[in-house]
Amino acid sequence: MAEPWLGTRFAQNCSGCHAPGRKNLPPVLRRCSLSCQGCHVNPNGGGLRSFYGKWNENYWLRSFRVKRLKQPKLIAPFHKQFYGRKQKKLSVQNIRKIIRKGFPLVRSNEEFENELLYDRYHDKFYHVNAKSRREFEFSIPQTDPYRLMDEQKIDGGGDFRFFAYKYMDGEDQDLHPFLMEATFGIRYRPLRHTHFVYEARYLGVPIGQQMDTIPGQEQTRSLYVMQDDLPWNIFVMGGYYRPLFGNYTPDHTALAQEMASFITTGQANSTRNLYKALSVGSAPNVPFGNIHYIMKRVGTNGNDKETGIAGNFGLRFVTFGAQVNYSFWTTTDASEEANSKRVEMHAIEFRGTWREYIVGIEGVSMARDEELSDFREGGVITLEGKYRFWRENYATLDIAQANVARNVLPGSSSQIKLGTKHFLTPGLEVGVSYSMDSDDQTLPTAAKTDQTTLSFMVHTYF
């Protein structure tokens, strides 16, 4: 699942997704960016991780290295790499061999290095453009993601999220543990930048379901074909997936996520929608943009006629990991001729990091107009804060305030979430969250509800 804030966290680490000190290609050929594809195959974020995302998982998104599991040592800084040192005169044969296979990657004997040694100020190639593809490949060592892409045409991955929650008030104060989600993905690349991707997911529910019923509830998470790494880092894709809108996170209980779900589907917790779409986008470096033509929402009924456009445009910087993003979503559902439904959403987000703090703020406005039966509109502002107190361990604080109820009816709602996130070893995350929610509808038949929830999460991924 996507964690957009991690792009901000590692924005200043020049080895966050590949070996340190690689030379740049000219801008028209450059892939380096802080977009969702920095870690994921899908430009919309989430799901199957690319070789670059797995590099980050193995070397950086961890607090410990377990030797028994043969987890790799940390990468040494640029100045310790063979290609970062002054080279003796090499024969033409040796140069060709290095271009083809790369220098051996030098590892560090330290459990953790000073991360400042990996920033752009310690990388003499940071502003150096290679004059040719051969010169570019000369500075790419063995086991770098660029090399691994040539070694495997088929790769895959998976996620498991185990969840447990406990209401701190009311009659039901039992602990409810369950498998929230299991996702598997596979990718085939007949050519280096031509991708055929399929991802399946299994969803669990907290009450009234046995584990052995989950395999019978498989859903398609995505099925698409994509051509990427075109000039100016352009991608083109088509198939079945969820187009990107705003700050989409795996926490479907977040106030903004629930409100967006009500707006798009009329139901809570339905943000895992699947759409048939065509998309094109670009993220050459600082600026980025993508546009999506939505042809229908899949899995509702065979007569679905929901069509529309979604898009995202903004800037992402290395300095302070700063980011500004504007998103829009507009669809019309004409499945019922006499009662067409129109959805419109807009979001703007700012995010950045300073020292050990990562802060983001997002405002979302949304409206749903059912011609004969319903009209809802409202807005929500969310403040996200994270503090890295030791290695990859974070204290988190999320505050959200809306001018309507959670189901986007007249009223007001709010949410405060306190918690911690711990990335322990590669592929293992645990978290604790304490959530205080308030929902106040002004309709005569509605009443104010306050709820406090303690939740636990274990997330494994590969």
N, C-alpha and C positions, 0 to 999 in steps of 0.2 A: 504494500500500500504506500501511497505517496506521503512523504514528509517534506513539504516545500521548504521549510525553514532550514533544512540541512544544506541547501544550495547557498544560503547566506552564511551558514556556519563555516563552510569550507571554501568560501569565495577567495580568500587570501592565501590559500595553501596551493602552491603550484604543483604539488604532487598528490593532490587530493583525489585525482581520478586517473593519473598516469605517472610515469617515471619523472622525477624532477629534471629540469633543465633541457627539455626537448626544444629544439629550434621551432620557430613558427613557419607556417606557410604564408604566402601572400594572402591578404584578406579575402580575395575571391575564392580561394581554395581552403580557407581556414575552417576547422570544425569547432575549435575551442569556444565554449560559451557556458553560461550558467543556467541554461534552460533545463527543462525536465529530462531531456535526452542526455544530460550530463551523467545521469545514473540509470535511466530507464530506456528500454527499447522504444516504447510508445511516447511520442512527443507530448501527449496529453498527460503524462505522468502516471505513476503507479504501475503495479503489475511487474512483469518480467524485467529483471535487471540486465543491463548490458554488461559487457566485459569491463567497461569503465566503472559501472556501479559496483560490480563485484570486487574490483580493485579497492575502492573506497571501503567496502565492507571488511575486507581481509586485513587491510593495513592501518586504517584510521578509525573506523567506527567500532571501537572496542576499548575496553579498559584493562583487559588482561590477555595474555597469549598462553594457551594451553599446549604445552609441548607434547603431551601424550596424543593429542589430536593432530599433531604435525602441522599446527598453524604456523604460517610463515613469520619470519623475523621482520622487523620494521625495515623500511627502505632507508639506506644511508642518504644524507643530503647530497646535493648536486656536486659540491667540490670534492667529494670522496668517490664519485663515480668515475669509471675509466674515461668516459667521453667528456668529463668535466675537468680532466687534467690536461696539461700540455703534452701533446702526443709527439713521440719520436717519429721520424720519417718512416712511413709504412709503404710496403710494396703495393703495386697495383692489385696483386692477387689478394693480399690481406684486406685492402680497402673493399674490394668486391665481396669478400666473405663477411665483413662487418656489416656492409649494407644489406646483405641477404639475411644474416642471422642476428646481428647486433652484438654489442659488447655484453659480457656477463653482468648481471645486475648485482651491485654491491649492497650487502645487507648491513644493518647496524647491530652491534652487540648490546646496545642499550634497549631497555624495555620501552622507554619513551625518550625521544629527542626533543629539544626545544623547537617548537613548531615555527618559530621565527626563521629558523635556518632553511625553511622550505618556501618562504614568501618570495615575491618578485624582486626584492632588493638583494637577495642572495643568489640570484640567477642571472649570470652574465648573458645568457641567450634570450632573456625575456623580450627584448626589443629587436632581436635579430631574426630577420626573415631568411630562410634557406633559399638559395638561388635555383634549386632544382629539387625534384622529388628524391633523388639519390642523396643529396646533401642532407635533406630532412631525415631520411631513414638511417643515415650514419649515426645520428644522435639518439636513436631509439634502441634501448637495450633489450635483451632477451626477457621474456615473460611480461613485457609491457602489453597492455590491452590491444594496441595496434598490431603487434605480432600474433597474439592469440587469435585474433579474428581470421588470420590466414590459415590457422591450424585446424579450425573446426567450422564445418558448415551447419551442423546441428547443435544447438545448445538449449538449455531449459532451466527452470527454477521453480520455486514454490514458496508459499507462506502458510503458516498456521498461527491463528490467534486464539488463545484460550483466555476466557474472560470469566470473572466472578464479580457479582455485585451484591450489596446488602443495603436495604433501605434503613436509615437510622431513625425513622419515625413511622407511625402507622402500625397496623396490625401485623403485616408481613415483615418480619425482621430476620428472616432466614437468609443464609448465604446461598446464592444461586450460581454454581459453577457450570460452564458449558463451553463447547467448542463453537466459537462465534463464526469462524470462517476458515476454510482451507482452499487455497488457490494453487493451481498448477499451470505452467505455461511451457510451450515448446516453440522454437523458432528454427526455420530452415532458410538458409541463404544460398541459393544457387550461384549468385554473384555476390561480391563483397558487400554491396550496399542495396541489394534487393532482398526484402524480408517477407516471408510468409509466416504469420504468427497466429497461434491458437492458444487461448487461455480458458480454463474451466474453473468454476468455483462451487463450493459446497457451503451452504449456509445453515447454521444451527439456530435454535431458539432456546431461551433460558428455561422455560417451564413446559412440562408435558411432552417431552420428546426424548426418546432413547437414542443413544449414540448410533445404534445399528440402523436407524432410519435415515441418517444423514446421507449415506451414499446414494440413496434413491432420489435425492433432491439436487442433482447436478444442474448447474446453469452455465450458459456461455458468458464469460466475462468479456471476451473480445475475440474477433476473428477478422483479420485484415491483411492486406498486402501493402507494402510501403517501399518506396524508393527514396533514399535519403542521401545526404552528403553530396548534393548537387551544388553548383556554384552558389556562393554566398550562403552555404549551409542550408539550402532549401530542401524541404521534404514534400512529398506528395503521397497521400495514403487514401485508401477507401476500404469500406467493409462495415463491420459491426463493432462499435465501441462507444464510450461515453466522451463526447467532445469536452474539452477543457472549459471550465468557467470558474473564475475567481480562485480563492484559496481552498481548494478541495482537499480535505484531510480524511484519514481513516476513522475519525471519531464521529460516527453518525448521530451521537447524542448532543453534539455541539448545537447551540441555539440557531446559528446561521444555517447549519446543515438541515436541521428539522424544518425550518421555515421554507428553505428552498425546495425541500421535498413536498411540502404542502402545496406550494405554488405550481410546481411542475406536474404533480400527479394527483393532488387532492388527498394524499395520505402521508402519514408520518413514516419516517425511516424507509423511504423508497428512493434514496439517492443512488442506489446501484442500478440505475436504469441503463438499458442498452439501446443504442440508436443505430440506424443505418445511415451512414454519412460519407461524405467526401471532404478531404481537408488538404490544405496547402499552407505552408508556413516557412519562416526563415528565422534563424538566430545566428547571424554572422559573428557577433561579439557582444557589444553593448546593447544595441537595439534588437528587438524581437517582435514578431507578429505572426499570427495564424488566424485563418478563417475557415469555418466549417459550414458546409451545406448539409442540413439535416433533412433526410428524406422520409423517415418514419421512426416511431418508437416501437421497438420490437418486443414481443411477448405479451402485449396487452390483448389484442384480438386481431383476427385476420383482416378486419376492415379499417385498421388504423390509417389515418390520413393526416398525421401530425408532421408538418414541414416547417422549416425555418432556417435561420442563420445564427451562428454564434461566432464570437471572435475575441481575441486577446492581443493587446498591444502594449509595449512598454519598454523600459530600459533596465538593464542589470549591470552593475559596476563591480569591479574588484575592490575599489576603495570603500571601506566600511561595509562591504557586501551589500551596498545600497541597491534597492529595487523599487521601482514604481510600475504598477500594472493596472491597466483598465480592461475590463471584460464586459461583454454584453451578450444577451441571449434573448432571441425573440422567435417564438413559434406559434403556429396556428393549427388547431386540431379541428378538422371538418368531418370527423367520423360520424357525428350526428348532425345531419343537415340543418335541423331546426334549432340546434343548440351548439354552435361552434364555440370553441374555447381558445382564448388568446393569452399567451404568457409573455411577459417582458421583464427582464432583470438587467440591472447594471451594477457593477462593482468597481471600486477603486481601492488599491492596496499600496501601502508603503511598508518597507521592511529594511532593517539594517542591523549591524552588529558593532559593538564597541567593547574592547577588552573581552570579558567573559559574558557579556550580556547580549542577548538577541531579542529584538523588539519588532513587532509588526502590528499594524493597525489596518483594518479593512472596514469599509462601509458598503453595504449592499441595499439597493432598493429593488422592490419586486412587486409585481401586480399580476393577478389572474382574473380574467373576465370571461365568465360563462354567460353567453348571450341571454339565456332565459332564466337562469336559476341562481347565479352567484357572482359576486364581485369581491375580490380581496386585494388589498394593497398595504404595503408597510415597508419599514426599513429596520436594519439592525447594524450596530457598530460593535466590532469585536477587537479587543486589545489582547495580543498574545505576548507573553514575556517568558524568557528562559534565562537561567543563570547556570553556567557550567562551573560547578564547585570543585570537581576533581575528575581529571581525565574525561571520559565521555559519560559523565553523570550530571544530570540537570535537575534543578528545581524549576517548576513551571507554575505560571499564574495566567489564567485566561479569564477575561471579564467581558461579558456581552450584555448589551442593553438594546431592547427593541421597543418601538412605539406602538406595537400591536401584540396580541397574544401569540403563543407559539404556533397556533394553527392559522395565523394571519387574519384573525377576526378582531374587531375593535377591542382595545384593552391595552395592556402592557405586559412585558415579560423581561426577565433578567436571569443571568447565570454567572456564577463565580466558581471557577475550578482551580483548586490547589492540588499540586501533586509533585511527583518525581518521575524521571525517566532514566533508566540505567541500561546502557549498551555494554554488556559485560564481556562477551567474547564475540568473535565474528559470527553473525547469524543468530544472536540471542539478545533480546531486549525484554526487560521487565519494567512494569510501571504501576504506580499507585495514584489514585485520584480521589479527591474529596469534593463533591459537587453540591452546590447550594442553588436550587432552582426556584424561581417564583413565576407564577402565571396568573394573570388577573384579567379575565374577560369582563367587559362592561355590559354584556347582554343580560337581560333580566333573569334568565334561567341559569346563568353561569355563576360560579363562585370562585373566589381566589384560592389557589392551591400553592402550597409551599412544600418542597421535598428536598431532603438531604440524602445523598447516596455516596457510599464508599465502594470503590471498585478496584479490582486488581486485574492486571493483564500480563500474559506471557506471550511473547511474539517470537517465533522461530522462522528463519528464512534462509534460503540458499539459492 
